[in-house]
C-alpha cells in the first residue's frame, strides 16, 4: 500500500516488524528512490500539526 508523507514524498509500506530491543512494532517502508526506512508504528501513523491543523504524517493513497 502506498502512503504520501505530509511533506509530499510517496512511500510504499513494505511490512510491519518488531524491534528486538523492546519488542515495539515498527513500520518498514520504501521511498520512491528505493531507499528503505523504519519508524515506530506509533510515529508512522501519528497526526502532526501543519499550519495549525492536525494531519496524518503518512496518509494512504487511494
PDBQT receptor file of N, H, CA, C and O in Angstrom, charges set to zero:
ATOM      1  N   UNK A   1       0.844  -1.182   0.000  1.00  0.00    +0.000 N 
ATOM      2  CA  UNK A   1       0.000   0.000   0.000  1.00  0.00    +0.000 C 
ATOM      3  C   UNK A   1       0.888   1.244   0.000  1.00  0.00    +0.000 C 
ATOM      4  O   UNK A   1       1.936   1.270   0.646  1.00  0.00    +0.000 OA
ATOM      5  N   UNK A   2       0.460   2.265  -0.726  1.00  0.00    +0.000 N 
ATOM      6  H   UNK A   2      -0.391   2.244  -1.250  1.00  0.00    +0.000 HD
ATOM      7  CA  UNK A   2       1.247   3.486  -0.813  1.00  0.00    +0.000 C 
ATOM      8  C   UNK A   2       0.699   4.561   0.136  1.00  0.00    +0.000 C 
ATOM      9  O   UNK A   2      -0.500   4.651   0.403  1.00  0.00    +0.000 OA
ATOM     10  N   UNK A   3       1.648   5.373   0.629  1.00  0.00    +0.000 N 
ATOM     11  H   UNK A   3       2.622   5.301   0.412  1.00  0.00    +0.000 HD
ATOM     12  CA  UNK A   3       1.315   6.470   1.533  1.00  0.00    +0.000 C 
ATOM     13  C   UNK A   3       2.052   7.713   1.066  1.00  0.00    +0.000 C 
ATOM     14  O   UNK A   3       3.160   7.633   0.536  1.00  0.00    +0.000 OA
ATOM     15  N   UNK A   4       1.413   8.876   1.273  1.00  0.00    +0.000 N 
ATOM     16  H   UNK A   4       0.513   8.940   1.704  1.00  0.00    +0.000 HD
ATOM     17  CA  UNK A   4       2.057  10.146   0.960  1.00  0.00    +0.000 C 
ATOM     18  C   UNK A   4       2.409  10.829   2.279  1.00  0.00    +0.000 C 
ATOM     19  O   UNK A   4       1.553  11.007   3.145  1.00  0.00    +0.000 OA
ATOM     20  N   UNK A   5       3.683  11.210   2.421  1.00  0.00    +0.000 N 
ATOM     21  H   UNK A   5       4.379  11.066   1.717  1.00  0.00    +0.000 HD
ATOM     22  CA  UNK A   5       4.148  11.935   3.604  1.00  0.00    +0.000 C 
ATOM     23  C   UNK A   5       3.563  13.332   3.563  1.00  0.00    +0.000 C 
ATOM     24  O   UNK A   5       3.337  13.880   2.484  1.00  0.00    +0.000 OA
ATOM     25  N   UNK A   6       3.316  13.910   4.720  1.00  0.00    +0.000 N 
ATOM     26  H   UNK A   6       3.500  13.464   5.597  1.00  0.00    +0.000 HD
ATOM     27  CA  UNK A   6       2.690  15.231   4.752  1.00  0.00    +0.000 C 
ATOM     28  C   UNK A   6       3.530  16.299   4.059  1.00  0.00    +0.000 C 
ATOM     29  O   UNK A   6       3.008  17.353   3.697  1.00  0.00    +0.000 OA
ATOM     30  N   UNK A   7       4.823  16.042   3.871  1.00  0.00    +0.000 N 
ATOM     31  H   UNK A   7       5.248  15.186   4.166  1.00  0.00    +0.000 HD
ATOM     32  CA  UNK A   7       5.669  16.981   3.136  1.00  0.00    +0.000 C 
ATOM     33  C   UNK A   7       5.699  16.673   1.639  1.00  0.00    +0.000 C 
ATOM     34  O   UNK A   7       6.324  17.402   0.868  1.00  0.00    +0.000 OA
ATOM     35  N   UNK A   8       5.025  15.592   1.226  1.00  0.00    +0.000 N 
ATOM     36  H   UNK A   8       4.517  15.001   1.853  1.00  0.00    +0.000 HD
ATOM     37  CA  UNK A   8       4.857  15.337  -0.197  1.00  0.00    +0.000 C 
ATOM     38  C   UNK A   8       5.446  14.069  -0.770  1.00  0.00    +0.000 C 
ATOM     39  O   UNK A   8       5.036  13.659  -1.856  1.00  0.00    +0.000 OA
ATOM     40  N   UNK A   9       6.387  13.425  -0.098  1.00  0.00    +0.000 N 
ATOM     41  H   UNK A   9       6.719  13.758   0.785  1.00  0.00    +0.000 HD
ATOM     42  CA  UNK A   9       7.000  12.217  -0.656  1.00  0.00    +0.000 C 
ATOM     43  C   UNK A   9       6.045  11.045  -0.703  1.00  0.00    +0.000 C 
ATOM     44  O   UNK A   9       5.132  10.944   0.117  1.00  0.00    +0.000 OA
ATOM     45  N   UNK A  10       6.256  10.153  -1.667  1.00  0.00    +0.000 N 
ATOM     46  H   UNK A  10       6.997  10.235  -2.333  1.00  0.00    +0.000 HD
ATOM     47  CA  UNK A  10       5.443   8.960  -1.841  1.00  0.00    +0.000 C 
ATOM     48  C   UNK A  10       6.239   7.749  -1.359  1.00  0.00    +0.000 C 
ATOM     49  O   UNK A  10       7.407   7.583  -1.708  1.00  0.00    +0.000 OA
ATOM     50  N   UNK A  11       5.588   6.898  -0.545  1.00  0.00    +0.000 N 
ATOM     51  H   UNK A  11       4.639   7.033  -0.261  1.00  0.00    +0.000 HD
ATOM     52  CA  UNK A  11       6.260   5.754   0.077  1.00  0.00    +0.000 C 
ATOM     53  C   UNK A  11       5.381   4.519   0.000  1.00  0.00    +0.000 C 
ATOM     54  O   UNK A  11       4.153   4.610  -0.007  1.00  0.00    +0.000 OA
ATOM     55  N   UNK A  12       6.033   3.356  -0.059  1.00  0.00    +0.000 N 
ATOM     56  H   UNK A  12       7.031   3.282  -0.055  1.00  0.00    +0.000 HD
ATOM     57  CA  UNK A  12       5.332   2.084  -0.044  1.00  0.00    +0.000 C 
ATOM     58  C   UNK A  12       5.581   1.401   1.298  1.00  0.00    +0.000 C 
ATOM     59  O   UNK A  12       6.729   1.206   1.696  1.00  0.00    +0.000 OA
ATOM     60  N   UNK A  13       4.506   1.039   1.992  1.00  0.00    +0.000 N 
ATOM     61  H   UNK A  13       3.573   1.197   1.669  1.00  0.00    +0.000 HD
ATOM     62  CA  UNK A  13       4.641   0.291   3.236  1.00  0.00    +0.000 C 
ATOM     63  C   UNK A  13       5.040  -1.132   2.853  1.00  0.00    +0.000 C 
ATOM     64  O   UNK A  13       4.315  -1.823   2.137  1.00  0.00    +0.000 OA
ATOM     65  N   UNK A  14       6.204  -1.558   3.342  1.00  0.00    +0.000 N 
ATOM     66  H   UNK A  14       6.793  -0.997   3.923  1.00  0.00    +0.000 HD
ATOM     67  CA  UNK A  14       6.736  -2.876   2.992  1.00  0.00    +0.000 C 
ATOM     68  C   UNK A  14       6.199  -3.930   3.951  1.00  0.00    +0.000 C 
ATOM     69  O   UNK A  14       5.678  -4.957   3.516  1.00  0.00    +0.000 OA
ATOM     70  N   UNK A  15       6.323  -3.682   5.261  1.00  0.00    +0.000 N 
ATOM     71  H   UNK A  15       6.746  -2.847   5.615  1.00  0.00    +0.000 HD
ATOM     72  CA  UNK A  15       5.849  -4.643   6.252  1.00  0.00    +0.000 C 
ATOM     73  C   UNK A  15       5.879  -4.015   7.638  1.00  0.00    +0.000 C 
ATOM     74  O   UNK A  15       6.426  -2.930   7.839  1.00  0.00    +0.000 OA
ATOM     75  N   UNK A  16       5.280  -4.722   8.584  1.00  0.00    +0.000 N 
ATOM     76  H   UNK A  16       4.835  -5.603   8.421  1.00  0.00    +0.000 HD
ATOM     77  CA  UNK A  16       5.394  -4.360   9.988  1.00  0.00    +0.000 C 
ATOM     78  C   UNK A  16       6.407  -5.327  10.595  1.00  0.00    +0.000 C 
ATOM     79  O   UNK A  16       6.372  -6.527  10.322  1.00  0.00    +0.000 OA
ATOM     80  N   UNK A  17       7.301  -4.799  11.414  1.00  0.00    +0.000 N 
ATOM     81  H   UNK A  17       7.330  -3.824  11.635  1.00  0.00    +0.000 HD
ATOM     82  CA  UNK A  17       8.343  -5.607  12.045  1.00  0.00    +0.000 C 
ATOM     83  C   UNK A  17       8.315  -5.362  13.555  1.00  0.00    +0.000 C 
ATOM     84  O   UNK A  17       7.593  -4.493  14.044  1.00  0.00    +0.000 OA
ATOM     85  N   UNK A  18       9.103  -6.135  14.271  1.00  0.00    +0.000 N 
ATOM     86  H   UNK A  18       9.689  -6.841  13.874  1.00  0.00    +0.000 HD
ATOM     87  CA  UNK A  18       9.212  -5.978  15.713  1.00  0.00    +0.000 C 
ATOM     88  C   UNK A  18      10.654  -5.636  16.057  1.00  0.00    +0.000 C 
ATOM     89  O   UNK A  18      11.578  -6.342  15.654  1.00  0.00    +0.000 OA
ATOM     90  N   UNK A  19      10.842  -4.562  16.798  1.00  0.00    +0.000 N 
ATOM     91  H   UNK A  19      10.091  -3.989  17.126  1.00  0.00    +0.000 HD
ATOM     92  CA  UNK A  19      12.178  -4.160  17.230  1.00  0.00    +0.000 C 
ATOM     93  C   UNK A  19      12.639  -5.117  18.324  1.00  0.00    +0.000 C 
ATOM     94  O   UNK A  19      11.958  -5.281  19.337  1.00  0.00    +0.000 OA
ATOM     95  N   UNK A  20      13.770  -5.736  18.126  1.00  0.00    +0.000 N 
ATOM     96  H   UNK A  20      14.323  -5.604  17.304  1.00  0.00    +0.000 HD
ATOM     97  CA  UNK A  20      14.268  -6.766  19.042  1.00  0.00    +0.000 C 
ATOM     98  C   UNK A  20      14.508  -6.220  20.443  1.00  0.00    +0.000 C 
ATOM     99  O   UNK A  20      14.234  -6.913  21.423  1.00  0.00    +0.000 OA
ATOM    100  N   UNK A  21      15.002  -5.017  20.560  1.00  0.00    +0.000 N 
ATOM    101  H   UNK A  21      15.225  -4.454  19.764  1.00  0.00    +0.000 HD
ATOM    102  CA  UNK A  21      15.411  -4.474  21.860  1.00  0.00    +0.000 C 
ATOM    103  C   UNK A  21      14.264  -4.386  22.860  1.00  0.00    +0.000 C 
ATOM    104  O   UNK A  21      14.444  -4.679  24.042  1.00  0.00    +0.000 OA
ATOM    105  N   UNK A  22      13.076  -3.981  22.385  1.00  0.00    +0.000 N 
ATOM    106  H   UNK A  22      12.930  -3.743  21.425  1.00  0.00    +0.000 HD
ATOM    107  CA  UNK A  22      11.970  -3.814  23.340  1.00  0.00    +0.000 C 
ATOM    108  C   UNK A  22      10.636  -4.333  22.809  1.00  0.00    +0.000 C 
ATOM    109  O   UNK A  22       9.589  -4.093  23.411  1.00  0.00    +0.000 OA
ATOM    110  N   UNK A  23      10.674  -5.043  21.686  1.00  0.00    +0.000 N 
ATOM    111  H   UNK A  23      11.524  -5.238  21.198  1.00  0.00    +0.000 HD
ATOM    112  CA  UNK A  23       9.502  -5.667  21.059  1.00  0.00    +0.000 C 
ATOM    113  C   UNK A  23       8.457  -4.660  20.576  1.00  0.00    +0.000 C 
ATOM    114  O   UNK A  23       7.290  -5.013  20.409  1.00  0.00    +0.000 OA
ATOM    115  N   UNK A  24       8.864  -3.430  20.356  1.00  0.00    +0.000 N 
ATOM    116  H   UNK A  24       9.812  -3.144  20.492  1.00  0.00    +0.000 HD
ATOM    117  CA  UNK A  24       7.918  -2.430  19.861  1.00  0.00    +0.000 C 
ATOM    118  C   UNK A  24       7.680  -2.623  18.366  1.00  0.00    +0.000 C 
ATOM    119  O   UNK A  24       8.591  -3.003  17.631  1.00  0.00    +0.000 OA
ATOM    120  N   UNK A  25       6.450  -2.359  17.918  1.00  0.00    +0.000 N 
ATOM    121  H   UNK A  25       5.710  -2.051  18.514  1.00  0.00    +0.000 HD
ATOM    122  CA  UNK A  25       6.135  -2.515  16.495  1.00  0.00    +0.000 C 
ATOM    123  C   UNK A  25       6.759  -1.391  15.664  1.00  0.00    +0.000 C 
ATOM    124  O   UNK A  25       6.734  -0.222  16.048  1.00  0.00    +0.000 OA
ATOM    125  N   UNK A  26       7.312  -1.773  14.530  1.00  0.00    +0.000 N 
ATOM    126  H   UNK A  26       7.332  -2.723  14.217  1.00  0.00    +0.000 HD
ATOM    127  CA  UNK A  26       7.960  -0.844  13.613  1.00  0.00    +0.000 C 
ATOM    128  C   UNK A  26       7.317  -0.976  12.238  1.00  0.00    +0.000 C 
ATOM    129  O   UNK A  26       6.818  -2.042  11.876  1.00  0.00    +0.000 OA
ATOM    130  N   UNK A  27       7.333   0.102  11.484  1.00  0.00    +0.000 N 
ATOM    131  H   UNK A  27       7.739   0.967  11.778  1.00  0.00    +0.000 HD
ATOM    132  CA  UNK A  27       6.882   0.077  10.097  1.00  0.00    +0.000 C 
ATOM    133  C   UNK A  27       8.116   0.206   9.206  1.00  0.00    +0.000 C 
ATOM    134  O   UNK A  27       8.932   1.111   9.379  1.00  0.00    +0.000 OA
ATOM    135  N   UNK A  28       8.234  -0.707   8.262  1.00  0.00    +0.000 N 
ATOM    136  H   UNK A  28       7.572  -1.442   8.123  1.00  0.00    +0.000 HD
ATOM    137  CA  UNK A  28       9.317  -0.680   7.280  1.00  0.00    +0.000 C 
ATOM    138  C   UNK A  28       8.704  -0.169   5.981  1.00  0.00    +0.000 C 
ATOM    139  O   UNK A  28       7.697  -0.698   5.508  1.00  0.00    +0.000 OA
ATOM    140  N   UNK A  29       9.323   0.868   5.407  1.00  0.00    +0.000 N 
ATOM    141  H   UNK A  29      10.141   1.297   5.791  1.00  0.00    +0.000 HD
ATOM    142  CA  UNK A  29       8.749   1.454   4.195  1.00  0.00    +0.000 C 
ATOM    143  C   UNK A  29       9.842   1.861   3.220  1.00  0.00    +0.000 C 
ATOM    144  O   UNK A  29      10.989   2.093   3.603  1.00  0.00    +0.000 OA
ATOM    145  N   UNK A  30       9.458   1.944   1.949  1.00  0.00    +0.000 N 
ATOM    146  H   UNK A  30       8.526   1.756   1.638  1.00  0.00    +0.000 HD
ATOM    147  CA  UNK A  30      10.395   2.214   0.863  1.00  0.00    +0.000 C 
ATOM    148  C   UNK A  30      10.037   3.543   0.208  1.00  0.00    +0.000 C 
ATOM    149  O   UNK A  30       8.878   3.798  -0.120  1.00  0.00    +0.000 OA
ATOM    150  N   UNK A  31      11.043   4.379   0.026  1.00  0.00    +0.000 N 
ATOM    151  H   UNK A  31      11.985   4.172   0.293  1.00  0.00    +0.000 HD
ATOM    152  CA  UNK A  31      10.864   5.657  -0.656  1.00  0.00    +0.000 C 
ATOM    153  C   UNK A  31      10.843   5.444  -2.166  1.00  0.00    +0.000 C 
ATOM    154  O   UNK A  31      11.225   4.383  -2.660  1.00  0.00    +0.000 OA
ATOM    155  N   UNK A  32      10.403   6.444  -2.874  1.00  0.00    +0.000 N 
ATOM    156  H   UNK A  32      10.093   7.306  -2.473  1.00  0.00    +0.000 HD
ATOM    157  CA  UNK A  32      10.331   6.395  -4.335  1.00  0.00    +0.000 C 
ATOM    158  C   UNK A  32      11.703   6.117  -4.959  1.00  0.00    +0.000 C 
ATOM    159  O   UNK A  32      11.788   5.501  -6.021  1.00  0.00    +0.000 OA
ATOM    160  N   UNK A  33      12.780   6.573  -4.296  1.00  0.00    +0.000 N 
ATOM    161  H   UNK A  33      12.710   7.074  -3.433  1.00  0.00    +0.000 HD
ATOM    162  CA  UNK A  33      14.133   6.355  -4.826  1.00  0.00    +0.000 C 
ATOM    163  C   UNK A  33      14.700   4.977  -4.479  1.00  0.00    +0.000 C 
ATOM    164  O   UNK A  33      15.839   4.671  -4.831  1.00  0.00    +0.000 OA
ATOM    165  N   UNK A  34      13.906   4.138  -3.784  1.00  0.00    +0.000 N 
ATOM    166  H   UNK A  34      12.981   4.387  -3.498  1.00  0.00    +0.000 HD
ATOM    167  CA  UNK A  34      14.333   2.786  -3.442  1.00  0.00    +0.000 C 
ATOM    168  C   UNK A  34      14.947   2.642  -2.061  1.00  0.00    +0.000 C 
ATOM    169  O   UNK A  34      15.184   1.520  -1.612  1.00  0.00    +0.000 OA
ATOM    170  N   UNK A  35      15.213   3.751  -1.375  1.00  0.00    +0.000 N 
ATOM    171  H   UNK A  35      15.020   4.662  -1.740  1.00  0.00    +0.000 HD
ATOM    172  CA  UNK A  35      15.789   3.652  -0.028  1.00  0.00    +0.000 C 
ATOM    173  C   UNK A  35      14.757   3.077   0.943  1.00  0.00    +0.000 C 
ATOM    174  O   UNK A  35      13.558   3.321   0.814  1.00  0.00    +0.000 OA
ATOM    175  N   UNK A  36      15.244   2.318   1.905  1.00  0.00    +0.000 N 
ATOM    176  H   UNK A  36      16.218   2.119   2.010  1.00  0.00    +0.000 HD
ATOM    177  CA  UNK A  36      14.391   1.648   2.886  1.00  0.00    +0.000 C 
ATOM    178  C   UNK A  36      14.506   2.381   4.219  1.00  0.00    +0.000 C 
ATOM    179  O   UNK A  36      15.601   2.751   4.642  1.00  0.00    +0.000 OA
ATOM    180  N   UNK A  37      13.364   2.586   4.875  1.00  0.00    +0.000 N 
ATOM    181  H   UNK A  37      12.474   2.285   4.531  1.00  0.00    +0.000 HD
ATOM    182  CA  UNK A  37      13.300   3.320   6.138  1.00  0.00    +0.000 C 
ATOM    183  C   UNK A  37      12.490   2.531   7.155  1.00  0.00    +0.000 C 
ATOM    184  O   UNK A  37      11.698   1.657   6.801  1.00  0.00    +0.000 OA
ATOM    185  N   UNK A  38      12.707   2.860   8.438  1.00  0.00    +0.000 N 
ATOM    186  H   UNK A  38      13.350   3.570   8.725  1.00  0.00    +0.000 HD
ATOM    187  CA  UNK A  38      11.935   2.247   9.519  1.00  0.00    +0.000 C 
ATOM    188  C   UNK A  38      11.553   3.331  10.521  1.00  0.00    +0.000 C 
ATOM    189  O   UNK A  38      12.346   4.223  10.822  1.00  0.00    +0.000 OA
ATOM    190  N   UNK A  39      10.334   3.242  11.028  1.00  0.00    +0.000 N 
ATOM    191  H   UNK A  39       9.690   2.518  10.784  1.00  0.00    +0.000 HD
ATOM    192  CA  UNK A  39       9.837   4.150  12.066  1.00  0.00    +0.000 C 
ATOM    193  C   UNK A  39       8.986   3.348  13.023  1.00  0.00    +0.000 C 
ATOM    194  O   UNK A  39       8.391   2.343  12.633  1.00  0.00    +0.000 OA
ATOM    195  N   UNK A  40       8.919   3.778  14.273  1.00  0.00    +0.000 N 
ATOM    196  H   UNK A  40       9.402   4.594  14.590  1.00  0.00    +0.000 HD
ATOM    197  CA  UNK A  40       7.951   3.144  15.169  1.00  0.00    +0.000 C 
ATOM    198  C   UNK A  40       6.544   3.299  14.576  1.00  0.00    +0.000 C 
ATOM    199  O   UNK A  40       6.213   4.339  14.008  1.00  0.00    +0.000 OA
ATOM    200  N   UNK A  41       5.734   2.264  14.713  1.00  0.00    +0.000 N 
ATOM    201  H   UNK A  41       6.003   1.419  15.174  1.00  0.00    +0.000 HD
ATOM    202  CA  UNK A  41       4.381   2.282  14.163  1.00  0.00    +0.000 C 
ATOM    203  C   UNK A  41       3.598   3.482  14.686  1.00  0.00    +0.000 C 
ATOM    204  O   UNK A  41       2.862   4.118  13.931  1.00  0.00    +0.000 OA
ATOM    205  N   UNK A  42       3.749   3.796  15.967  1.00  0.00    +0.000 N 
ATOM    206  H   UNK A  42       4.347   3.280  16.581  1.00  0.00    +0.000 HD
ATOM    207  CA  UNK A  42       3.011   4.917  16.555  1.00  0.00    +0.000 C 
ATOM    208  C   UNK A  42       3.393   6.247  15.912  1.00  0.00    +0.000 C 
ATOM    209  O   UNK A  42       2.553   7.139  15.798  1.00  0.00    +0.000 OA
ATOM    210  N   UNK A  43       4.640   6.388  15.494  1.00  0.00    +0.000 N 
ATOM    211  H   UNK A  43       5.322   5.663  15.587  1.00  0.00    +0.000 HD
ATOM    212  CA  UNK A  43       5.100   7.620  14.848  1.00  0.00    +0.000 C 
ATOM    213  C   UNK A  43       4.635   7.656  13.394  1.00  0.00    +0.000 C 
ATOM    214  O   UNK A  43       4.209   8.703  12.906  1.00  0.00    +0.000 OA
ATOM    215  N   UNK A  44       4.713   6.523  12.702  1.00  0.00    +0.000 N 
ATOM    216  H   UNK A  44       5.059   5.673  13.099  1.00  0.00    +0.000 HD
ATOM    217  CA  UNK A  44       4.298   6.465  11.294  1.00  0.00    +0.000 C 
ATOM    218  C   UNK A  44       2.845   6.902  11.147  1.00  0.00    +0.000 C 
ATOM    219  O   UNK A  44       2.513   7.642  10.221  1.00  0.00    +0.000 OA
ATOM    220  N   UNK A  45       1.971   6.448  12.056  1.00  0.00    +0.000 N 
ATOM    221  H   UNK A  45       2.240   5.847  12.808  1.00  0.00    +0.000 HD
ATOM    222  CA  UNK A  45       0.544   6.718  11.944  1.00  0.00    +0.000 C 
ATOM    223  C   UNK A  45       0.060   7.907  12.778  1.00  0.00    +0.000 C 
ATOM    224  O   UNK A  45      -1.145   8.146  12.852  1.00  0.00    +0.000 OA
ATOM    225  N   UNK A  46       0.968   8.655  13.403  1.00  0.00    +0.000 N 
ATOM    226  H   UNK A  46       1.947   8.461  13.342  1.00  0.00    +0.000 HD
ATOM    227  CA  UNK A  46       0.522   9.766  14.239  1.00  0.00    +0.000 C 
ATOM    228  C   UNK A  46       0.086  10.974  13.416  1.00  0.00    +0.000 C 
ATOM    229  O   UNK A  46       0.391  11.088  12.229  1.00  0.00    +0.000 OA
ATOM    230  N   UNK A  47      -0.634  11.867  14.081  1.00  0.00    +0.000 N 
ATOM    231  H   UNK A  47      -0.882  11.775  15.046  1.00  0.00    +0.000 HD
ATOM    232  CA  UNK A  47      -1.016  13.137  13.484  1.00  0.00    +0.000 C 
ATOM    233  C   UNK A  47       0.039  14.171  13.833  1.00  0.00    +0.000 C 
ATOM    234  O   UNK A  47       0.565  14.184  14.946  1.00  0.00    +0.000 OA
ATOM    235  N   UNK A  48       0.346  15.036  12.877  1.00  0.00    +0.000 N 
ATOM    236  H   UNK A  48      -0.082  15.026  11.973  1.00  0.00    +0.000 HD
ATOM    237  CA  UNK A  48       1.295  16.124  13.092  1.00  0.00    +0.000 C 
ATOM    238  C   UNK A  48       0.576  17.435  12.800  1.00  0.00    +0.000 C 
ATOM    239  O   UNK A  48      -0.388  17.464  12.035  1.00  0.00    +0.000 OA
ATOM    240  N   UNK A  49       1.041  18.502  13.403  1.00  0.00    +0.000 N 
ATOM    241  H   UNK A  49       1.823  18.478  14.024  1.00  0.00    +0.000 HD
ATOM    242  CA  UNK A  49       0.410  19.797  13.194  1.00  0.00    +0.000 C 
ATOM    243  C   UNK A  49       1.094  20.535  12.048  1.00  0.00    +0.000 C 
ATOM    244  O   UNK A  49       2.310  20.727  12.045  1.00  0.00    +0.000 OA
ATOM    245  N   UNK A  50       0.284  20.943  11.078  1.00  0.00    +0.000 N 
ATOM    246  H   UNK A  50      -0.704  20.788  11.081  1.00  0.00    +0.000 HD
ATOM    247  CA  UNK A  50       0.768  21.692   9.917  1.00  0.00    +0.000 C 
ATOM    248  C   UNK A  50      -0.153  22.899   9.745  1.00  0.00    +0.000 C 
ATOM    249  O   UNK A  50      -1.356  22.748   9.533  1.00  0.00    +0.000 OA
ATOM    250  N   UNK A  51       0.414  24.075   9.838  1.00  0.00    +0.000 N 
ATOM    251  H   UNK A  51       1.392  24.198  10.010  1.00  0.00    +0.000 HD
ATOM    252  CA  UNK A  51      -0.363  25.315   9.695  1.00  0.00    +0.000 C 
ATOM    253  C   UNK A  51      -1.586  25.325  10.610  1.00  0.00    +0.000 C 
ATOM    254  O   UNK A  51      -2.666  25.761  10.212  1.00  0.00    +0.000 OA
ATOM    255  N   UNK A  52      -1.404  24.838  11.846  1.00  0.00    +0.000 N 
ATOM    256  H   UNK A  52      -0.526  24.484  12.169  1.00  0.00    +0.000 HD
ATOM    257  CA  UNK A  52      -2.472  24.861  12.833  1.00  0.00    +0.000 C 
ATOM    258  C   UNK A  52      -3.490  23.743  12.717  1.00  0.00    +0.000 C 
ATOM    259  O   UNK A  52      -4.450  23.707  13.487  1.00  0.00    +0.000 OA
ATOM    260  N   UNK A  53      -3.303  22.820  11.763  1.00  0.00    +0.000 N 
ATOM    261  H   UNK A  53      -2.523  22.850  11.137  1.00  0.00    +0.000 HD
ATOM    262  CA  UNK A  53      -4.235  21.706  11.598  1.00  0.00    +0.000 C 
ATOM    263  C   UNK A  53      -3.515  20.387  11.796  1.00  0.00    +0.000 C 
ATOM    264  O   UNK A  53      -2.344  20.247  11.443  1.00  0.00    +0.000 OA
ATOM    265  N   UNK A  54      -4.229  19.410  12.367  1.00  0.00    +0.000 N 
ATOM    266  H   UNK A  54      -5.180  19.523  12.653  1.00  0.00    +0.000 HD
ATOM    267  CA  UNK A  54      -3.688  18.066  12.543  1.00  0.00    +0.000 C 
ATOM    268  C   UNK A  54      -3.899  17.278  11.252  1.00  0.00    +0.000 C 
ATOM    269  O   UNK A  54      -5.018  17.173  10.749  1.00  0.00    +0.000 OA
ATOM    270  N   UNK A  55      -2.810  16.730  10.729  1.00  0.00    +0.000 N 
ATOM    271  H   UNK A  55      -1.901  16.815  11.138  1.00  0.00    +0.000 HD
ATOM    272  CA  UNK A  55      -2.866  15.901   9.521  1.00  0.00    +0.000 C 
ATOM    273  C   UNK A  55      -2.058  14.634   9.775  1.00  0.00    +0.000 C 
ATOM    274  O   UNK A  55      -1.147  14.641  10.603  1.00  0.00    +0.000 OA
ATOM    275  N   UNK A  56      -2.379  13.539   9.073  1.00  0.00    +0.000 N 
ATOM    276  H   UNK A  56      -3.120  13.533   8.401  1.00  0.00    +0.000 HD
ATOM    277  CA  UNK A  56      -1.577  12.320   9.244  1.00  0.00    +0.000 C 
ATOM    278  C   UNK A  56      -0.157  12.533   8.729  1.00  0.00    +0.000 C 
ATOM    279  O   UNK A  56       0.055  13.164   7.693  1.00  0.00    +0.000 OA
ATOM    280  N   UNK A  57       0.815  11.994   9.473  1.00  0.00    +0.000 N 
ATOM    281  H   UNK A  57       0.642  11.481  10.315  1.00  0.00    +0.000 HD
ATOM    282  CA  UNK A  57       2.205  12.049   8.989  1.00  0.00    +0.000 C 
ATOM    283  C   UNK A  57       2.294  11.356   7.638  1.00  0.00    +0.000 C 
ATOM    284  O   UNK A  57       2.927  11.873   6.717  1.00  0.00    +0.000 OA
ATOM    285  N   UNK A  58       1.669  10.200   7.512  1.00  0.00    +0.000 N 
ATOM    286  H   UNK A  58       1.155   9.781   8.260  1.00  0.00    +0.000 HD
ATOM    287  CA  UNK A  58       1.583   9.452   6.254  1.00  0.00    +0.000 C 
ATOM    288  C   UNK A  58       0.108   9.160   5.994  1.00  0.00    +0.000 C 
ATOM    289  O   UNK A  58      -0.555   8.532   6.820  1.00  0.00    +0.000 OA
ATOM    290  N   UNK A  59      -0.406   9.611   4.857  1.00  0.00    +0.000 N 
ATOM    291  H   UNK A  59       0.132  10.122   4.186  1.00  0.00    +0.000 HD
ATOM    292  CA  UNK A  59      -1.810   9.379   4.500  1.00  0.00    +0.000 C 
ATOM    293  C   UNK A  59      -1.865   8.346   3.384  1.00  0.00    +0.000 C 
ATOM    294  O   UNK A  59      -1.076   8.407   2.442  1.00  0.00    +0.000 OA
ATOM    295  N   UNK A  60      -2.798   7.393   3.485  1.00  0.00    +0.000 N 
ATOM    296  H   UNK A  60      -3.439   7.344   4.251  1.00  0.00    +0.000 HD
ATOM    297  CA  UNK A  60      -2.920   6.379   2.422  1.00  0.00    +0.000 C 
ATOM    298  C   UNK A  60      -3.301   7.030   1.087  1.00  0.00    +0.000 C 
ATOM    299  O   UNK A  60      -4.069   7.991   1.038  1.00  0.00    +0.000 OA
ATOM    300  N   UNK A  61      -2.743   6.480   0.020  1.00  0.00    +0.000 N 
ATOM    301  H   UNK A  61      -2.119   5.700   0.059  1.00  0.00    +0.000 HD
ATOM    302  CA  UNK A  61      -3.048   6.944  -1.326  1.00  0.00    +0.000 C 
ATOM    303  C   UNK A  61      -4.016   5.945  -1.947  1.00  0.00    +0.000 C 
ATOM    304  O   UNK A  61      -3.731   4.750  -2.015  1.00  0.00    +0.000 OA
ATOM    305  N   UNK A  62      -5.157   6.442  -2.398  1.00  0.00    +0.000 N 
ATOM    306  H   UNK A  62      -5.389   7.413  -2.343  1.00  0.00    +0.000 HD
ATOM    307  CA  UNK A  62      -6.179   5.556  -2.970  1.00  0.00    +0.000 C 
ATOM    308  C   UNK A  62      -5.795   5.054  -4.336  1.00  0.00    +0.000 C 
ATOM    309  O   UNK A  62      -6.547   4.299  -4.951  1.00  0.00    +0.000 OA
TER     310      UNK A  62
